Amino acid sequence: MEAFTKNLRDQRERKGFSAAQMASSLQITETQYGELENGQTDPSVETLKRLSDILNTTVPELITDRQVQQIVKDVPLGHFSPESLSEMDKDTYIKILENLLRTLLAEKKGA
């Protein structure tokens, strides 16, 4: 998720937030935030949502190296399929789905 770590740092700096401020907003430690920003830890779906709210952006804009509009533009209307995505986009979406499944399984076990 190289695009994510780059976008996260760029967006944070653009907004003028420190890593400590981000950690506080997410209610995590600075160490945990550093691990997110350095790519040592993959964000959960919930964390991605919270980050997008804090940074006033969208989840797709945080996790991809291209504008969402460009990804969609490259796929002919009515022909969206996994094969229509670039390898980098596939990897990004796989990570999101893996994190979503982990979250759902954890919720199910806790219920």
Secondary structure by P-SEA (a helix, b strand, c coil): caaaaaaaaaaaaaacccaaaaaaaacccaaaaaaaaaccccccaaaaaaaaaaaccccccccccccaaaaaaaccccccccccccaaaaaaaaaaaaaaaaaaaaaaaac
